[in-house]
Amino acid sequence: MDTEPAVTAGAPAPAGQQPLPQPLGAGFLNRPAEALADIRETCPVARVRTPAGRPVWLVTRAEDVRAGFRDPRLSLSGGSVPDPGVRRRALDLTLVNYDPPDHTRIRRLATPALTPVRMAAHRERIERAAGELLDAADAARGDGPVELMDAFARPLAFLSLCEVFDVPEEERAALYEPVACLADKAGCTAAAIEESVARIDAFVRSTMALRTTAPGDDVVSRVLAAWREQGGAAEDEVASLLAMLLLAGFDSTVQAIGMSVVALLGHPEVQRSLRDEPGRIPRAVDELLRWDTPGPFSTKRVTLEDVRFGSTVIPAGSGVLLSVAAANHDPRCHADPGTLDPDRSTASRHLTFGLGPHYCPGSALARLELTVALTTLLGRWHGLAPAVPLDELTWGGGYLHRRLAALPVLPRGRA
C-alpha cells in the first residue's frame, strides 16, 4: 500500500519539499474533465493529495490510462489473495477486491447472463416502465417542474434491475430501501448501512436458493447455471458477485441518466436533433458517456512494482488513480473533445465502462437503460429545459463517484 503515511488535508510539506497539489476538492465535482485538463497537458502523470490528505498518483492521458487498465502490476487487491475458505457476507468482498486470475474466474460467471442479446429481451418492459413513470410525473406536476432524479432516473434504474433479476412485485419496495442506502451511504447511519448489507445478503442468498430449485431466464438463474457448468468459485463469492451486480447496476446508471440529461440541457441543439431523429440516440449514448461520467477515476490501484508511464516512474507500493474523465477528453484520442458530437466516430473508445479484464460486466444493460430513458424523455417532453441554471446544480458523493443530488426540469420548456 502507500508507503507514505496519511496526513491531514492542507498539512504543510516537510522542509525543503514542495506541497503536493490538491486538485480533487469541491470544485472538481462540478467539472472533473476541466479540472484535470491542465494536469493532463502539463504533467500527465502527477503526484497529488486526495481531499483526505493521502498521496496518490494521477494518470490522465488516454494512452496511459488504457495501458494502466491492462497492466497486472496495477493491483486492486494490493497483492493479497482473499481466502476462499473464510465465511463472508455478500459485499464483504466484491470484484474490486480481486486481481486476475481470481477476478477472472468469478467475473466469467456473469458474462453469459448479461450479453447485449439477453438484455435486449427486456427492452419492451423497460420501455413500458419508462412511459409509466413519465405518465405519473405528468399527472403530479401540474404546470411545475419535475425533479427528474426521484421521479424518473432512480425508479427506472431500479425497475430495470428488478426486471433482469426477476424480483417479484411484492418484494420490490423492501429491496429498494437497502439498495438506496448503500448507493448513498452519506445519508445513512452506520447501523442502517450494516442492516442494509445484511438485507442484501439475505435477498441474494434466498434468491439463489429459489433459482436453484426453480430456475428461470433471469440474471441469477444464468449466473448459477454458469457456476454449475464452470465451477471455480465459492458460494460466498457467487453471492457477492450477484450483490455487486445489483448495486453497481443501480446508482451508476441513475447518475449516468442524470448526467446525460444535463448534457442535453446544456446543448439544446443536440437535444432537438436527437428528438427529431431518435434512431441516432443509441450511438449518442456513447458520446454522452464520454462527455461526463459518475466515476472520474477507476477504482484505486496499488503498484506491485515500479511502473513507468512515459518519462515518469511510479514507485512500488504507490496508490494510482486512472483518470477516466481526463482520458475521455484527451484530444489525442478524441478530436475537439469539448464539443458534444452525437455522431463522433471515436465515442465508443470512451473508458467510462473501464477496459480489459475490469470492463463493466453490466455495460449492455446500462446502454439499454440510457437509450430507453433518453428516447422516452425526448419523445414525450419536447423542449425539455432546466428549471434552475445548470451551474447551480448540487454535486456530491466524492471524487471517486460523483452524485447529482437533484435535477429539476421543465418538460415543456420555459413559458
DARAJO-V528002 format. One record per residue. N is the residue number from 0. RES is the residue in one small letter. SS is DSSP state (a for helix, b for strand, c for the rest). BURIAL is b if it has 9 or more other C-alpha atoms within 8 Angstrom, else e. Layout:
n:N res:RES ss:SS burial:BURIAL
n:N res:RES ss:SS burial:BURIAL
//
This chain:
n:0 res:m ss:c burial:e
n:1 res:d ss:c burial:b
n:2 res:t ss:c burial:e
n:3 res:e ss:c burial:e
n:4 res:p ss:c burial:e
n:5 res:a ss:c burial:e
n:6 res:v ss:c burial:e
n:7 res:t ss:c burial:e
n:8 res:a ss:c burial:b
n:9 res:g ss:c burial:e
n:10 res:a ss:c burial:e
n:11 res:p ss:c burial:e
n:12 res:a ss:c burial:b
n:13 res:p ss:c burial:e
n:14 res:a ss:c burial:e
n:15 res:g ss:c burial:e
n:16 res:q ss:c burial:e
n:17 res:q ss:c burial:e
n:18 res:p ss:c burial:e
n:19 res:l ss:c burial:b
n:20 res:p ss:b burial:e
n:21 res:q ss:c burial:b
n:22 res:p ss:c burial:b
n:23 res:l ss:c burial:b
n:24 res:g ss:c burial:b
n:25 res:a ss:a burial:e
n:26 res:g ss:a burial:e
n:27 res:f ss:a burial:b
n:28 res:l ss:a burial:b
n:29 res:n ss:a burial:e
n:30 res:r ss:c burial:e
n:31 res:p ss:a burial:b
n:32 res:a ss:a burial:b
n:33 res:e ss:a burial:e
n:34 res:a ss:a burial:b
n:35 res:l ss:a burial:b
n:36 res:a ss:a burial:b
n:37 res:d ss:a burial:b
n:38 res:i ss:a burial:b
n:39 res:r ss:a burial:b
n:40 res:e ss:a burial:e
n:41 res:t ss:a burial:e
n:42 res:c ss:c burial:e
n:43 res:p ss:c burial:b
n:44 res:v ss:b burial:b
n:45 res:a ss:b burial:b
n:46 res:r ss:b burial:b
n:47 res:v ss:b burial:b
n:48 res:r ss:b burial:b
n:49 res:t ss:c burial:b
n:50 res:p ss:c burial:b
n:51 res:a ss:c burial:e
n:52 res:g ss:c burial:b
n:53 res:r ss:c burial:b
n:54 res:p ss:b burial:b
n:55 res:v ss:b burial:b
n:56 res:w ss:b burial:b
n:57 res:l ss:b burial:b
n:58 res:v ss:b burial:b
n:59 res:t ss:c burial:b
n:60 res:r ss:c burial:b
n:61 res:a ss:a burial:b
n:62 res:e ss:a burial:e
n:63 res:d ss:a burial:b
n:64 res:v ss:a burial:b
n:65 res:r ss:a burial:b
n:66 res:a ss:a burial:e
n:67 res:g ss:a burial:b
n:68 res:f ss:a burial:b
n:69 res:r ss:a burial:b
n:70 res:d ss:c burial:e
n:71 res:p ss:c burial:e
n:72 res:r ss:c burial:b
n:73 res:l ss:b burial:b
n:74 res:s ss:b burial:b
n:75 res:l ss:c burial:b
n:76 res:s ss:c burial:b
n:77 res:g ss:c burial:b
n:78 res:g ss:c burial:e
n:79 res:s ss:c burial:e
n:80 res:v ss:c burial:e
n:81 res:p ss:c burial:e
n:82 res:d ss:c burial:e
n:83 res:p ss:c burial:e
n:84 res:g ss:c burial:e
n:85 res:v ss:c burial:e
n:86 res:r ss:c burial:e
n:87 res:r ss:c burial:e
n:88 res:r ss:c burial:b
n:89 res:a ss:b burial:b
n:90 res:l ss:c burial:b
n:91 res:d ss:c burial:e
n:92 res:l ss:b burial:b
n:93 res:t ss:c burial:b
n:94 res:l ss:a burial:b
n:95 res:v ss:a burial:b
n:96 res:n ss:a burial:e
n:97 res:y ss:c burial:b
n:98 res:d ss:c burial:b
n:99 res:p ss:c burial:b
n:100 res:p ss:c burial:e
n:101 res:d ss:a burial:e
n:102 res:h ss:a burial:b
n:103 res:t ss:a burial:b
n:104 res:r ss:a burial:b
n:105 res:i ss:a burial:b
n:106 res:r ss:a burial:b
n:107 res:r ss:a burial:e
n:108 res:l ss:a burial:b
n:109 res:a ss:a burial:b
n:110 res:t ss:a burial:b
n:111 res:p ss:c burial:b
n:112 res:a ss:c burial:b
n:113 res:l ss:c burial:b
n:114 res:t ss:c burial:b
n:115 res:p ss:a burial:e
n:116 res:v ss:a burial:e
n:117 res:r ss:a burial:b
n:118 res:m ss:a burial:b
n:119 res:a ss:a burial:e
n:120 res:a ss:c burial:e
n:121 res:h ss:c burial:b
n:122 res:r ss:a burial:b
n:123 res:e ss:a burial:e
n:124 res:r ss:a burial:e
n:125 res:i ss:a burial:b
n:126 res:e ss:a burial:b
n:127 res:r ss:a burial:e
n:128 res:a ss:a burial:b
n:129 res:a ss:a burial:b
n:130 res:g ss:a burial:b
n:131 res:e ss:a burial:e
n:132 res:l ss:a burial:b
n:133 res:l ss:a burial:b
n:134 res:d ss:a burial:e
n:135 res:a ss:a burial:e
n:136 res:a ss:a burial:b
n:137 res:d ss:a burial:e
n:138 res:a ss:a burial:e
n:139 res:a ss:a burial:e
n:140 res:r ss:a burial:b
n:141 res:g ss:c burial:e
n:142 res:d ss:c burial:e
n:143 res:g ss:c burial:e
n:144 res:p ss:c burial:b
n:145 res:v ss:b burial:b
n:146 res:e ss:b burial:b
n:147 res:l ss:a burial:b
n:148 res:m ss:a burial:b
n:149 res:d ss:a burial:b
n:150 res:a ss:a burial:b
n:151 res:f ss:a burial:b
n:152 res:a ss:a burial:b
n:153 res:r ss:a burial:b
n:154 res:p ss:a burial:b
n:155 res:l ss:a burial:b
n:156 res:a ss:a burial:b
n:157 res:f ss:a burial:b
n:158 res:l ss:a burial:b
n:159 res:s ss:a burial:b
n:160 res:l ss:a burial:b
n:161 res:c ss:a burial:b
n:162 res:e ss:a burial:b
n:163 res:v ss:a burial:b
n:164 res:f ss:a burial:b
n:165 res:d ss:c burial:e
n:166 res:v ss:c burial:e
n:167 res:p ss:c burial:e
n:168 res:e ss:a burial:e
n:169 res:e ss:a burial:e
n:170 res:e ss:a burial:e
n:171 res:r ss:a burial:b
n:172 res:a ss:a burial:e
n:173 res:a ss:a burial:e
n:174 res:l ss:a burial:b
n:175 res:y ss:a burial:b
n:176 res:e ss:a burial:b
n:177 res:p ss:a burial:b
n:178 res:v ss:a burial:b
n:179 res:a ss:a burial:e
n:180 res:c ss:a burial:b
n:181 res:l ss:a burial:b
n:182 res:a ss:a burial:b
n:183 res:d ss:c burial:b
n:184 res:k ss:a burial:b
n:185 res:a ss:a burial:e
n:186 res:g ss:a burial:e
n:187 res:c ss:c burial:b
n:188 res:t ss:c burial:e
n:189 res:a ss:a burial:e
n:190 res:a ss:a burial:e
n:191 res:a ss:a burial:b
n:192 res:i ss:a burial:b
n:193 res:e ss:a burial:e
n:194 res:e ss:a burial:b
n:195 res:s ss:a burial:b
n:196 res:v ss:a burial:b
n:197 res:a ss:a burial:b
n:198 res:r ss:a burial:b
n:199 res:i ss:a burial:b
n:200 res:d ss:a burial:b
n:201 res:a ss:a burial:e
n:202 res:f ss:a burial:b
n:203 res:v ss:a burial:b
n:204 res:r ss:a burial:b
n:205 res:s ss:a burial:e
n:206 res:t ss:a burial:b
n:207 res:m ss:a burial:b
n:208 res:a ss:a burial:e
n:209 res:l ss:a burial:b
n:210 res:r ss:a burial:b
n:211 res:t ss:a burial:b
n:212 res:t ss:a burial:e
n:213 res:a ss:c burial:e
n:214 res:p ss:c burial:e
n:215 res:g ss:c burial:e
n:216 res:d ss:c burial:e
n:217 res:d ss:c burial:b
n:218 res:v ss:a burial:b
n:219 res:v ss:a burial:b
n:220 res:s ss:a burial:b
n:221 res:r ss:a burial:b
n:222 res:v ss:a burial:b
n:223 res:l ss:a burial:b
n:224 res:a ss:a burial:e
n:225 res:a ss:a burial:b
n:226 res:w ss:a burial:b
n:227 res:r ss:a burial:e
n:228 res:e ss:a burial:e
n:229 res:q ss:a burial:e
n:230 res:g ss:c burial:e
n:231 res:g ss:c burial:e
n:232 res:a ss:c burial:b
n:233 res:a ss:c burial:e
n:234 res:e ss:a burial:e
n:235 res:d ss:a burial:b
n:236 res:e ss:a burial:b
n:237 res:v ss:a burial:b
n:238 res:a ss:a burial:b
n:239 res:s ss:a burial:b
n:240 res:l ss:a burial:b
n:241 res:l ss:a burial:b
n:242 res:a ss:a burial:b
n:243 res:m ss:a burial:b
n:244 res:l ss:a burial:b
n:245 res:l ss:a burial:b
n:246 res:l ss:a burial:b
n:247 res:a ss:a burial:e
n:248 res:g ss:a burial:b
n:249 res:f ss:a burial:b
n:250 res:d ss:a burial:b
n:251 res:s ss:a burial:b
n:252 res:t ss:a burial:b
n:253 res:v ss:a burial:b
n:254 res:q ss:a burial:b
n:255 res:a ss:a burial:b
n:256 res:i ss:a burial:b
n:257 res:g ss:a burial:b
n:258 res:m ss:a burial:b
n:259 res:s ss:a burial:b
n:260 res:v ss:a burial:b
n:261 res:v ss:a burial:b
n:262 res:a ss:a burial:b
n:263 res:l ss:a burial:b
n:264 res:l ss:a burial:b
n:265 res:g ss:c burial:e
n:266 res:h ss:c burial:b
n:267 res:p ss:a burial:e
n:268 res:e ss:a burial:e
n:269 res:v ss:a burial:b
n:270 res:q ss:a burial:b
n:271 res:r ss:a burial:b
n:272 res:s ss:a burial:e
n:273 res:l ss:a burial:b
n:274 res:r ss:a burial:b
n:275 res:d ss:a burial:e
n:276 res:e ss:c burial:e
n:277 res:p ss:a burial:e
n:278 res:g ss:a burial:e
n:279 res:r ss:a burial:b
n:280 res:i ss:a burial:b
n:281 res:p ss:a burial:b
n:282 res:r ss:a burial:b
n:283 res:a ss:a burial:b
n:284 res:v ss:a burial:b
n:285 res:d ss:a burial:b
n:286 res:e ss:a burial:b
n:287 res:l ss:a burial:b
n:288 res:l ss:a burial:b
n:289 res:r ss:a burial:b
n:290 res:w ss:a burial:b
n:291 res:d ss:c burial:b
n:292 res:t ss:c burial:b
n:293 res:p ss:c burial:b
n:294 res:g ss:c burial:b
n:295 res:p ss:c burial:b
n:296 res:f ss:b burial:b
n:297 res:s ss:c burial:b
n:298 res:t ss:c burial:b
n:299 res:k ss:c burial:b
n:300 res:r ss:b burial:b
n:301 res:v ss:b burial:b
n:302 res:t ss:b burial:b
n:303 res:l ss:c burial:b
n:304 res:e ss:c burial:e
n:305 res:d ss:c burial:b
n:306 res:v ss:b burial:b
n:307 res:r ss:b burial:e
n:308 res:f ss:b burial:b
n:309 res:g ss:c burial:e
n:310 res:s ss:c burial:e
n:311 res:t ss:b burial:e
n:312 res:v ss:b burial:b
n:313 res:i ss:b burial:b
n:314 res:p ss:c burial:b
n:315 res:a ss:c burial:b
n:316 res:g ss:c burial:b
n:317 res:s ss:c burial:b
n:318 res:g ss:b burial:b
n:319 res:v ss:b burial:b
n:320 res:l ss:b burial:b
n:321 res:l ss:b burial:b
n:322 res:s ss:b burial:b
n:323 res:v ss:a burial:b
n:324 res:a ss:a burial:b
n:325 res:a ss:a burial:b
n:326 res:a ss:a burial:b
n:327 res:n ss:a burial:b
n:328 res:h ss:c burial:b
n:329 res:d ss:c burial:b
n:330 res:p ss:c burial:e
n:331 res:r ss:c burial:e
n:332 res:c ss:c burial:b
n:333 res:h ss:c burial:b
n:334 res:a ss:c burial:e
n:335 res:d ss:c burial:e
n:336 res:p ss:c burial:b
n:337 res:g ss:c burial:e
n:338 res:t ss:c burial:e
n:339 res:l ss:c burial:b
n:340 res:d ss:c burial:e
n:341 res:p ss:c burial:b
n:342 res:d ss:c burial:e
n:343 res:r ss:c burial:e
n:344 res:s ss:c burial:e
n:345 res:t ss:c burial:e
n:346 res:a ss:a burial:b
n:347 res:s ss:a burial:e
n:348 res:r ss:a burial:e
n:349 res:h ss:c burial:b
n:350 res:l ss:c burial:b
n:351 res:t ss:c burial:b
n:352 res:f ss:c burial:e
n:353 res:g ss:c burial:b
n:354 res:l ss:c burial:b
n:355 res:g ss:a burial:e
n:356 res:p ss:a burial:e
n:357 res:h ss:a burial:e
n:358 res:y ss:c burial:e
n:359 res:c ss:c burial:e
n:360 res:p ss:c burial:b
n:361 res:g ss:c burial:b
n:362 res:s ss:a burial:e
n:363 res:a ss:a burial:b
n:364 res:l ss:a burial:b
n:365 res:a ss:a burial:b
n:366 res:r ss:a burial:b
n:367 res:l ss:a burial:b
n:368 res:e ss:a burial:b
n:369 res:l ss:a burial:b
n:370 res:t ss:a burial:b
n:371 res:v ss:a burial:b
n:372 res:a ss:a burial:b
n:373 res:l ss:a burial:b
n:374 res:t ss:a burial:b
n:375 res:t ss:a burial:b
n:376 res:l ss:a burial:b
n:377 res:l ss:a burial:b
n:378 res:g ss:a burial:e
n:379 res:r ss:a burial:e
n:380 res:w ss:c burial:b
n:381 res:h ss:c burial:b
n:382 res:g ss:c burial:e
n:383 res:l ss:c burial:b
n:384 res:a ss:b burial:b
n:385 res:p ss:b burial:b
n:386 res:a ss:c burial:e
n:387 res:v ss:c burial:e
n:388 res:p ss:c burial:e
n:389 res:l ss:a burial:e
n:390 res:d ss:a burial:e
n:391 res:e ss:a burial:e
n:392 res:l ss:c burial:b
n:393 res:t ss:c burial:e
n:394 res:w ss:b burial:b
n:395 res:g ss:b burial:b
n:396 res:g ss:b burial:b
n:397 res:g ss:c burial:e
n:398 res:y ss:c burial:b
n:399 res:l ss:c burial:b
n:400 res:h ss:c burial:b
n:401 res:r ss:b burial:b
n:402 res:r ss:b burial:b
n:403 res:l ss:b burial:b
n:404 res:a ss:c burial:b
n:405 res:a ss:c burial:b
n:406 res:l ss:c burial:b
n:407 res:p ss:b burial:b
n:408 res:v ss:b burial:b
n:409 res:l ss:b burial:b
n:410 res:p ss:c burial:b
n:411 res:r ss:c burial:b
n:412 res:g ss:c burial:b
n:413 res:r ss:c burial:e
n:414 res:a ss:c burial:e
//
